[in-house]
Structure formats: structure tokens, C-alpha cells
Amino acid sequence: MAKEIKYKWHEAMLYKVTGDPIAIKPLDNNSEFNKSELETFVEGYLGFIKQGNGMLVVNDDGEALGLPQNEMAGKNGYALFGNVIFVPIDNSESTLNITTH
């Protein structure tokens, strides 16, 4: 049975096309962003790219819309266009409990 992956939405980072990454948090202290919040950050339709350490939220139509390539977020081997959000995986439940005798 596959374990559900949980994400640390409160540690999300917004990578704009220019400038430094910005820490972002869901409105009203919610546990996750709603769809319209994410669409506002990436300025369009949502696309998701799962990675070993988290997930990228991208503008699914960024290249077709002619958005500039995001060099900062693109360092992972993908050609990403427009603003990109990185959300880390919550590994807190997968820590090992070691018992010594």
C-alpha cells in the first residue's frame, strides 16, 4: 500500500522569473493553498511536477503563453516558464524510531 505524501505548504517558496525566492503561506492560516491562490502565484493553469524532495507547482501553459524561462527553478533539469512554487515533502512522520537495549 502506497503511503500518502504530505507536503509542507507553510514552507513553500515562490521562485519568480527574476529576484530572490519568496517564502509564501496559505491565506487565513489554512493548512494548504486553495486552487485560486496557487493560480494567482503562477499566473495561470496549474501543473504539478513531483520530485524526490518535494513538488513544483508551475504554470502549465507557461511556454505556450511565451512566459520567460525561470532560470532559478529550472536548475532541476526542466525547462520551466514563469513563476514556480516549490513545496517540500513533510518527512516528519517517516523518521525512524530506534530503540536500544
For each residue, the residues with C-beta under 8 A, 3 or more apart:
1:
2:
3: 94
4:
5: 50 89
6: 89 90 93
7: 32 54 55 87 88 89 90
8: 11 12 87 88 89 90
9: 12 25 26 31 32 33 87
10: 25 26 31
11: 8 23 87 88
12: 8 9 23 24 25 33 85 86 87 88
13: 21 22 23 24 85 86
14: 21 22 23 24 41 83 84 85
15: 21 70 72 73 83 84 85 86
16: 19 21 22 70 83
17: 67 68 69 70 71 82 83
18:
19: 16 22
20:
21: 13 14 15 16 72 86
22: 13 14 16 19
23: 11 12 13 14
24: 12 13 14 41 85
25: 9 10 12 29
26: 9 10 29 30 31 32 33 34 37
27: 30 33 34 37
28:
29: 25 26
30: 26 27 33 34
31: 9 10 26
32: 7 9 26
33: 9 12 26 27 30 37 38 41
34: 26 27 30 37 38
35: 38 39 46
36: 39 40
37: 26 27 33 34 40 41
38: 33 34 35 41 42 46 57 85
39: 35 36 42 43 44 45 46
40: 36 37 43
41: 14 24 33 37 38 57 83 85
42: 38 39 46 57 58 59 62 82 83 84 85
43: 39 40 59 67 82 83
44: 39 59 60 61 62 65 82
45: 39 59 60 61
46: 35 38 39 42 57 58 59 60
47: 57 58 59 60
48: 55 56 57 58
49: 55 56 58 78
50: 5 55
51: 54 55 56 76
52:
53: 88 89
54: 7 51 86 87 88 89
55: 7 48 49 50 51 86 87 89
56: 48 49 51 73 76 78 80 84 85 86 87
57: 38 41 42 46 47 48 84 85 86 87
58: 42 46 47 48 49 62 73 80 81 82 84 85
59: 42 43 44 45 46 47 62 65 67 81 82 83
60: 44 45 46 47
61: 44 45 64 65
62: 42 44 58 59 65 67 80 81 82
63: 66 67 79 81
64: 61
65: 44 59 61 62 81 82
66: 63
67: 17 43 59 62 63 81 82
68: 17 81 82
69: 17 74 79 80 81
70: 15 16 17 73 74 80 81 82 83 84
71: 17 74 75
72: 15 21 75 84
73: 15 56 58 70 76 78 80 84 86
74: 69 70 71 77 78 79 80
75: 71 72
76: 51 56 73
77: 74
78: 49 56 73 74
79: 63 69 74
80: 56 58 62 69 70 73 74 84
81: 58 59 62 63 65 67 68 69 70
82: 17 42 43 44 58 59 62 65 67 68 70
83: 14 15 16 17 41 42 43 59 70
84: 14 15 42 56 57 58 70 72 73 80
85: 12 13 14 15 24 38 41 42 56 57 58
86: 12 13 15 21 54 55 56 57 73
87: 7 8 9 11 12 54 55 56 57
88: 7 8 11 12 53 54
89: 5 6 7 8 53 54 55
90: 6 7 8 93
91: 94 95
92: 95
93: 6 90
94: 3 91
95: 91 92
96:
97:
98:
99:
100:
101:
